Structures are given as C-alpha cells and as structure tokens.
C-alpha cells in the first residue's frame, strides 16, 4: 500500500476490490477503483522520476505461482509492482500470467490494472529471445490517458518477461523483447495512446523505487520472527521501515522503526531483508526512502498489513 495523493481508506479500497472481483464473469476490468486509476496525477507528466536504472529478470523456479505486475500510485507518479498469484495447472505460463493480469484482482487493494478481459490471447517465443503476444483489441477498451497507457503496456512487457524467465523459457544472458500483436497485426495504438510498432524491453524507470515482496498484504503468520523481504533503491543505500498497530482497520501510532541496508549499495536497485519480533496483533509494515530535504519526509512508501496470530493449534491425537 502506498502513500501518495489522498486515497480512499483501506476498508473502502478492499470493498471496492472485492466488488470488482465479482465482475470477472462479465469480462469487466477488475482493478479500476476510481478516476485516479485512469489518469496520471496532475503534478506529474508521462515520464517517471524513479531512481531505478536497471530491471533484472526473475530467476527460473519450479514454484506453483505465476508473476503478475500491477500499477500502483506512489508520491506523484504511478509505478509497477509485482505479486505472485496461484498458478492454473493447465495454461502455458506466459498466457497464464497475462490472463491473470487482465482478469484477476491484485491481492493488495492499492494495486490496480486498466486491462479488460480479452476474447483471445496467445504467446510464443522465438530463438532470438523475442516473446510475441497476440491479444484481441477488446483488452484495450478502458479509456486512460497517455501516462497510464504507457505504464499498462510496460505492465504487459514486465509480466510476459517475468513469466518466461521464471519458467526457464528464455536465455537470461540476453535482453528479452516483447512484440505485441493486436488481432494478429502490428502497429495498433494501445488504449488509443501508445503505438505498438516495434518490440519492447523493460523500462526500469517505471519500476517502483521500493516495494515489499513478503509478507503479502492481509496475510497471517503463526511464528516469529516475521521476515520482511523486498526490493528497493536509495541514494544512501539504506531504507527506513516502520511498524504501526492496526486498530479498527486503520494504522495507528508507529510502535517500532528502524533502517535496513540494501546490500548492493547506494543508487543500486536490489533486495533487502529484515526481521521483526512484535507482540501478537495486526500491524501495518511500511518501508520507504527518507527524504532529507523535508522533516519526516517519505519517498516511495510501500506498506502491507499483516496479522501475527501466534502458534497454530496442535491437532488433537486420536
């Protein structure tokens, strides 16, 4: 969850996300909550101001999840954030991830997507590391501005390359490209804004400067310590974290705070990890870049709500 322009409360956002999920059968877009999700903030142009300058591929894994990138507001821009969703057992991995991106709802209600359910979707990979995605034009029927359209296309590129990389379908030593066909043809203007003339690669400037990968939002844990993993970048090579107790669905007073180093160092996008041992309860974990130019200033805030419920009950012996 991010802290940027004034946004609805978490309960309202969660209710909206659940309501949107019920529209799956009709093919409506699942991630849009309000007008803010179809336009870039008025204080920002179409270009991102992210500190991220490289976008490493995911590593191959045999896990039962698929990667999906979503859009999310942060500060005065919109960035890409990744989640892992349960994997369908029958679909080809790239198609499965893209279909989830276009039809399913994010686990974190602060994420969103402007894609709509396509009537047709396919994908293939060439020997030259080019992923070709062929999608029907109805996937682009949401009305958005140029900034959101640019990010939605990047969302597809990131999701397709992540799925291919995790499935071991591409050569990780060369940069994968994604060619997008619409109804079998090149040159379509996505969302009426972005021309799909040439193969595209990952644009690192659109990655969120900070995001929490684990724990997932609204997850419950039965053992301590609670391990927090994520990715981020900072001019100092350190990020700040805070832990606030959640009462009646709202984050209250910050109870713990600290810093965590990004092992790759200053101005290098990379993983971070730290452990927490708070009392049992429900908390909002936030990680962000401290803004030295403003007292208490925070940049790129990402937050997750997690419940620490103590040990699971031991099953009774028969």
N, C-alpha and C positions, 0 to 999 in steps of 0.2 A: 504494500500500500504506500502511495506516495503523498507527499505534502506539497502541493503547488497552489494554484488558484483555488478559491473556495469551492469545495466539493460537497455532495450530499453525505450524510452520516453513513458509517459502515452498515448499520442496520438497514437503512434505506437502500444502499447500494446492493446489499445482499438480497433484499427482497426483489429488487429490480432484476438481478442476475437470475434468481430462481424463476421469476415470471418469464424472463426471456428464454430460459431453457425449455419452458413449456411450448414454445413456438417452433421447436425443431421440426415437428411433423409437417408444418406448413411451409417450411423452407425459408422462413424469415431469418434475417441476420440475428445472431444470438448475443453479440457483445455490446451493441449500442444502448446506452442508458439515457443520454440526453444530447442536446445540441452541441455541447462541448466536445463530444467524441467525433464530430464530423468536420470540425474546423481546427486549425492551429490557433493557439492563444493569440490575442490581438497584439501582444508585446513581442511576438516572435515571428520571424519570417519563415520561409520554407526551409531554410538551412538550419541544421542543428548546430549547437555550440558545445557538443560533447567533447570531453578530454580524450576520448578513446580514439586511438590511431591504428589499431590492428584488431582483427576479428578472427581469432584462431578457431579452427574447426573442432567439433566434438570428436571424441575418440570412439572407436568401434567398441560395442558392448553387446552382450547376449541377453540383456535385461528384457523384462516384459513391459516396457514402457516405450512411448514414442515422444519425440521432442516436438513442441509447438511454440512458436514465437507469437507474442501478443504485443499490442500497443499499450502504452501507459503514459499518463501525464506526470511530468516532474518539472518543478520550477516553471519556466515559461516555454517549455517545449514538450514534445512527445517522442518517446524512445521505445526501443524494442526490449522486451523481457521474455525469458524462456521459462516454460513449465514442462514437466513430464506428465503425460496422461497415460491411463491404462491402454494397452495395445490390443486392437482387434486381432484375432488369430489368423484371419483368412486374407487380409488385404496386403498388397505389396507395400513395403514400408514408406516410400515417398508419397504414394497416393493416400495411405492411411493418415500420415501426418498432415498433409494438405487438406484432406477431407475434414479432419478434426478442427483445423484452423478455420475452416469455412462454415462448420455446422455446430460445433460444440462450444460450451461456455468455459471461460477460464475458471480455474479454482479460486484465484484471487479476484474478488469482485471489483478491484480497482483497475484490472486489465480490461481491454476491450478489443473488438475486431469489427471492421466495417464490411467484411466479405459476406456474401449470401450463398446459400446452398446452390451448387451448380447442378445442372441436369446431366452434365458429362464432365469427367475428369480422368486424365491419364498421364503417365510419365514414362520416360525412357532415358537411358544413359548411353552416350557414345564412348568409344575407346579413348577419346580425347578429353574426357572429364567434363563433357557438356551434358547437363541434365535438360531434357526437353519436357516441358509441362504443356499439355494441351487441355484447355479448360473452356467451357461454354461461356458465352457472353453474359448470361444471367447472373454469374458470380459477381459482376461489376455494377449491379443495378442500384447500389446505395449512392446517394448524392453526397459528395465530400469536396473539400477544397483541395488545392494543389499540394499543400503540405501534407495532409493526411493521405492523399493518393500516393505520393512518393513513398511514404512510410509503409503503406499497405503493400505496395509492390515489393519493397525491401523485406517485409514480413514474409512474403511468399518465398523470396530468394533464400532467406535465412532458414526457414523451415524445411525447404526442399534439400538444401545442402546439409543441414543437420541430420535429417533422416537418412540421407545417403551415406554420410560419414559414419553414423552410429551402426548402420547395417553393413559396413565394410564394402560398399559398392563403388567407392571412388578412390582414386590414388591420393592419399593425404599429402604427398610431396609436390603436387601441382595444384594451382588455384582452380577450383571448380567454377564453372559458369552455368547460368540458368537461362535458357531460351524459352520465352513464353509465347505459345501459340494460342489464339482465341478462335474457336471453331475451325481449327486447322490452318489458320493463316497468321502470318507475321504482320506487324505494323499497326495492330489495334491500339487505340488510345484508352488506356486503363482508367476507368472512372471518368472518362472524358478529359483527363488531365495529363497522363504520362504515356508517351509513345513507346510501344514495345517493339522497337525496330531491331535492336541488337541484343546478344546475350549479355547478361548482367552478373556481376560479382557482388560479394558482401560489401556494403558501405559501412566501415567501422564507426563513422561519426554518428550513426543512428543508434548505436548500442547504448543502453542506459549506463551512466557512469558508475552506478552502484546498484547491485541487486542481490537479495537473499535467495539462495537456491534451496536451502534446507535449514530449518523446518518449513514445510509448506503451510500456507495460510489455513487457519482453523483446524490444525492438526492437534492430536492429543498424544502425550508421551507419559510412559509409566516408569521411567527410570531416569536417574540423574548420573552424571551431568548432562545438561542439554547442550548438544553440539550445534553450533551455528556455522554454516558454510555459505560462501557466496563468492561473487566476483566484483571487482571494483578497481578504481584508479584514483590517485590523489597526487597533487603536486608535492606533498611531503612523504608519500609512501605509507601513510597511516590513515585509517578511518576511525571515526568515533561511533560508539554504539550506546544505546540507552535501553533501559527496561522499565516499562510503566505498567502498573497493575490496571487491569480492565475491570471496571465496575459498571453494571447495568449497560453493558455494550459499549462503553466509552473508556478510552485510555485516560487514566488519572495522573497523579503525581509520579514523576520519574523516581524510581527506587534505587536503581543502580546505573552506573555509567562507566565507560572506560574507552580504551583505544585498542585497535588491532592493526598490526603491520601487514602490508601486502609484500610478501617475500620478494617479489620481482623488483621492488624499489620504487622511488618517485617517478611519476609520469609513465608508469608501466601498468597496463591492464592485466590483472591476474587474480588468482584465487586468494581468499582469506578464510580463516577458521579460528573460532574461539569457543570456550566452554562457559556455561552459566550454571550456577547451583542456587537458584532462588527457592523460597518456600513454595509449597504447592499452591496452585491457583491459576488464573488466566492472565496472560500478560501480552503486551504489545512490544515486540522487539523491533527497534529501529537502528539502521546503520546509515551513515551519511558522511559527507565531506564537510569538515568545519571550515566556515568562511571567515578568514582572518580579518576581512575588511568590515565585518559587522558583528558586534557583540551578540553571541548566541546564534549567529547566522549558520544556516544549514543548506547544503547543496546536494541535490541528487538523493533525497531521503527515500529509502525503501523500508517498508515495515510489514511484519507478519504478526498475526495473533495466534498464540499457542497456549494450550492448556496442559499443565503438569498435574496429573491426577494420581500420582503415587503408584506403587506396585499393583500389577493386575492380580485379582484374587486367584488363589491356588485352587484348581478343581478338586472337589471332594473325592476321596478314594471310595471305590465301590467295595 
